[in-house]
Amino acid sequence: MQSQIFELQYAIDTFYLLICGALVMWMAAGFAMLEAGLVRAKNTTEILTKNVALYAVACLMYLACGYALMFDGPWFLSGIEQFDLGSVLATSTANGFDGDAVNSGAASFFFQVVFVATAMSIVSGAVAERMKLWSFLLFAVVMTGFIYPMEGSWTWGGHATFGLFSLGDLGFSDFAGSGIVHLAGGCAALAGVLLLGPRLGKYSSRGQANAIPGANLPLATLGTLVLWLGWFGFNGGSVLKLSDAVSANSVAMVFLNTNSAAAAGLVAALLTARAKFGKADMTMALNGALAGLVAITAEPSTPTALQAVLFGAVAGILVVFSIIVLDRLKIDDPVGAISVHGVAGLLGLLLVPLSNPSTSFAGQLAGAATIAIWVFAASWVTWTVLQRTVGIRVSAEEEFEGVDIGECGMEAYPEFTSAQ
């Protein structure tokens, strides 16, 4: 009987983790659609190619070495063992069965690898419309195979940071990755954008920012809604199990808070844009929803629904002003990724102690600083090496013509070109 109960729990928990992982994988489509909608038509094919290719690169690099670096796991998936029911039952018989199910090793790997791809997707939009495709993919190799797994090993992996101190012992907690995934992606993007420089025509000779509208707002809206849906797997799956009442209640609360924060972030950003610009800025509304999602990701299980609404609203307001400030600093981010993921990710980490008394502000700051400094510095070095070897920016002629032709040799909307 005990064996049957455990097998059922194991099946339910493994299936739940796999389904949540599939939802997170679907976020790759959300990022692709969002970014394709916010760039100009002449750069659509290239941004789609980057998003599809980076997902494949992330899966292979994490399989080859990333998982081993992050969790002291085996090299290559062939060494990831499946769950040994017999050994656990023997242990539980000796020590008392606690009903705590364990997921398949392959399922755990799959759930982790889609998070790696998400972190890399954040970089794609920030460097859009002027970066060389192959330089971006070379950076993706380093980011997903080394930079992300290293900071992940100090947080979710439980290793001592640089062999000196444990972030967990300092009171650091990041439930589903506001810092580990989103702040990391934002910092990697920031390093790339600073070295890359702004798009041609983005800033006037007097330093004023010129609006460069995206080509397809319906597509950007669809991408945001896909990401919103995928986020239930992102946060909900991080509970890791569903097969007992406590876990089921936790999953339900995570879903509720995730949805509430996103809704509040969208409304707050929309109202802030109306007050600031006099118009209902659609792109700010979309970024507000995403900022709310990023902020609640650090701890979606312990806040009340009201707290989740407040956290999401603060993130929605903050992201609008962050985008404005970055524009004034001439940091050109076509999709607002640095603000949405980097700034809101930091906010999410700092909000955790307000609902989770087992954490501390000092621990959260230490964790945020460790992630930000490591990822930014390692990314800066990687981008610099690429810049001085293969180059990272397309020529002015290619940028003017559109990177679709220069990098991919085809256009997303050929029927609208003058050649047709």
N, C-alpha and C positions, 0 to 999 in steps of 0.2 A: 504493500500500500504506500509506504513511504517513497519507494522508488517511482511509483506511478505518479504521485503528486509532484515529485521533483522533475520528472520528465515533462509533465504538462507545463510546469512553470518555465522550464528551460525552453520549451517550444514557443510558448507565448512571448517570453521576453526576447528571444532571438528574432522571432518574426516581427515584433514591434520595432526593434532596433533596425532591422533591414528596411522596413517600410519608411521609417523616419529618415534613414540614410537616402532612400530613393527620393524623398521629398526635398532633401538638401541638394541632391544632385540636380533636381529640376530647377533649383535656383540658378544654375548655370544658364538655363534658357532665359530666366528673368534678367540676369545681368546682360546677356547678349541683346535682348530686346530693348532694355532700358538704354544701353549705350548706343545702340543703332538708332534709336529715336532721338537722342540728344546730340549726335554729331551731324555734320552736313552730309547731304546725299552722296557727294563724291568720295566720302570716306567710309561708306557703310560696309562694303565687302571686306575691307581690311579689318574693321573692328569685329566683325562676325568671325572672321578667320582666327583672330587672336583669341576670342573667347572659346571657340571649339578646340583649338590647338592647345591652349593652356590647360584645359581640363585633362586632355590626354597626357600632356607632359607631367602634370601633377600626379596623376595616377601611377605613371611609370616610375617617377623619381621617388615617390613615397614608398612604392613597392621595393625599389632597388636598395634604398638606404635610409629614407626619411623615418620610416617606422622604427627601424633599429636604433637610430639616434635618439628618438623621442621616448621610447619605452623599453629600451634594452631588449628589443625583440629580435627575432631571427632575420637574417638577410634573405630577402625574397620570400614570397608568399608560401612556397613549398615547405618552409620551416614553421609556419604558423599552425600550431596543432589545434585540432578540434577539441571540444570539451570532453573530458574523461569522466563520464558519469560514475563509473565504478569507484575511482579513487575518492571522489567527493562523498559518495555514499558511505564509504568506509570511514572517512574522517568524521562525517556527521553522526555516524553510529557511535563512534567513540566519544565525541565531544558534545553531542546533542544537536539534533536537526533544527536549524533556525528558520527554514523556509526561504532562505535568501538565494534566489536563482542566479546563475551565471550565464553570460552570453557566449556564443561560439567565438573562437578566436578570429575566424574569417569575418564574422559579422562585425566584431569590434574594429577590425582593420578597415572594413568598408565604411563604417560610420566615421572613422577618423579621416580617411582619405578625402572624403567630400568636403570636409572642413578646410583641408589644405587648399583645395581648388578654390574654395570661396575666398580665402585670403588673397590668393593670386588674382582673382577676378577683380578685386577692388583696384588693383594697380592699373588694369587695362584702360578704364575710362579716363583716369587722370592724365595719362600720357597720350591720349587719343589725338589723331589728326596730324601728328608731326613726327612720330617715332618710327624707326625702322622695324619692320615686322620681325626679322630674324634676330635682331638685338634684343627685342622684347622677349622672344622665346628662349634665348640664351640666359637672360635674367631669370626667367621662370624656372629653368633647370636648377639654378643656384638657390632661388627663394624656396622652392618646394622640396628640394633635396637636402638643404643644409640650414639656411637662415631660419625658416619657420620651425623645423624640427628641433633646433637647438633651444629656442626660447620656449617651445612647447615642452621640452624635457625638464625645464626649470619650474614649470607650472603644473600642467596636468601629469607630466611624467614623474614629478616628485623628486627630481635630482637637485642637488645643491647648486646654486647659481655660481658659475665659474669655479665650482668646488669649494666655495667659501661659506655660503649661508643658504638656508632653505626658506623660500618665500612663504610656504605654508606655515612654518613656525613663527613667522612675523605677523600672521593674521591675514594673509592674502587669500582671496577667493574670487574665482571667475567661473561662474556656473556653466555658461555655454559659449563664452568667448568674446565678450565686449572688448577685452584687451588682447587676449591671445590670438584671436582671429582678426577683429576689426581694427583695433589700434595698430596692430602689426601691419596690416595691409595699408592703412593710411600713412604710416611712417615710411614704408617702402615706396609708396607713391610720391610722397613729399620729396624724398631724396631724388627720385627720377625727374620730377617736374623742375626742381631747382637747377639741376644740371642741364636739362633739356631746353629750358627757356619757354617763353610764351609763343603762341601761334602768331603767324604773320597777320598784322592788322588788328590784333586784339587790343593793343594799347596805342593811343595817339602819341604824337611827339611831346605833348604836354602831360602825358601820363594818365590820361583819362581812359577808362575801360570802355571798349566798344562791344555792344551785344553781338554775339554770333549765334543766332537761333539754330536749334536743332531742326532736322528735316521732317521728323515724324512724331508728333506728340501723342497720337493714338498708340503708336508702338511703345513709346516710353511709359505710357500709362499701363498698358498691358504688362510690360516688364515689371513695373512696380507691384502690380497685383499678383503676378507669379511669385515674386520674391516674398510678398506678404504671406501667401499660401505656404511656400517652402519653409518659412520661418517657424511654422508650427512643428515641423520635423527637426529643425535646428535646435530650438529650445526644448520642445517636448521630448525629443529623443535623448536629450542630455540627462533626463531622469534615469535612463538606462534600463528601466524595467517597468512592467505594468501588471504583474501577476498577483499582486496582493492589494488589499484595500488602501493601505497607506500610500503605496506608489501610484495607484489609480487616482486617488484624490490629489496627489501632487501633480500628476500630469494634467488633470483638469484645471487646476489653479494656474499652471504654467500657460496653458492655452488661453485661459481667460485674461491673464495679465499681459501676455504677448499681444493679443488682439486689442486690448484696451489702450496700451501704450502707443500702438501704431495709429489708432484712431485719434487719440489726443494729440499726437505729434502732427498729424496732417492738419487738423483743425487749427491748432496753435500757429503753425507755420503760415497757413492761409490767412489768418487774421493779422499776423505780424506783417506779412507782405502787403496786405490791404492798408494797414496803418502806415507802413513805410513808403510804399510806392503809389498808393491810391488805386491799385488794381489787384485783382485776384490772380496772382502769379501761379500758373499751373505747375511749373517746374519746382517752385519753392514748396508747394503743397506735397508733391511727390517726395521730395527730399525730406520734408518734415515727417512723413509716415515712416520712411526708412530710418531716420534719426531716432524716432521713438522706438522702433524695433531694435536698433543697435544698443540703445541705452538700457533697455529692460533685459537684454541678453545676459548681462553680468549676474543678475539674480532675479529670475522671474518666478521663483517658487515661494519666497517668503513675504513679499509685499502684499498688502490688501489690494483689492481692485481699485480703490480710491488712490492709494499710493502709486499704483501703476499708471493711472491716468495723469497724476501730477508729474511723475518722472517723464512720461512721454511728452507732456506739454512743454516742460522745461527744455527737453531736447529739441522739440520743434521750433521753439523760439530761438534757441542758441544756434541752430544750424543756419538760420537766415542771416544772422549777424556775422557768423563765421565766414560764410560765402562772401559777404560784403567786404569784410576785413581782408581776406585773402586777395580779392580783386584789387583792393587799394595797395596791397603790397606787391602787386604784379605777379602773383603766383597763379598761373593760368591752369585751372582745373575744369575742363569742359563739362563734366557731369557732377561736380561738387563732391567727389568721392572722399577727398581729404577731410572735408567738413563733416560729411555724413558718417564716415566710418572712423576717422581719426579723432576728431573733436568729440563726437557723441560717444565714441567708445571709451574715451577717457572719462567723460561724464558718468557713464554707466558704472565704471569701476568705483568712482568716488561716491556714488549713491548707495552702494551695497551696505555699508554699515548702518544706514538709516532703517533697514528692515531685517538685517541679519546681525544679531549681537555677538556672534562668534568671530566676527571680523573686526578690523580696526582701520581707521583712516591712515595711520602710519604704514600699516601693512599694504593697503591698497595703493598708496603713493609709491612705496618701494617696488611693488610689482609693476605698476605702470611705468615707472622710470626705467626699470630693468628691461622691459619689453621695448619701450620707445628708443632708448639709447642703443641697445644691441641691434635692433632691426634697422634703425636709421643709419648707424655707422656701417654695418655690414652691407647694406644696400648701396650706400654712397660709394664704398670701395668697389663694389661689383659694377655699378653704373660707370664709375670713372675708368675702370679697366676696359670696359666695353667701348666707352667713348674714345679712348686713346688707341684702340686697336681696330675694331670693325666700324666704329662710329655708331651713334645712337639716333641721329636726326637725319631725316631725308633732306634732299636739296630744296632750295627755295622754289625751283621750277616744279618739282614733284609735289610739293605742298600746295602750290597754287593750282596745279592741274587736278590734284586729289590723289591720295595715296592708294586708292583702289587700282588705278592704272599702273602707277609706278611699282607697287609692291605685289599686286595680285594679277594684273593684266586683264582685269574684267571689272565691269561696273554692276552695281546692284540694281540700278534703274536705267538700263541702256536706252529705253524707248523715249526718255526725256532729254537725251543729249542732242547737241546740234548736228551730230553725225547721222542721226536717224531721219 
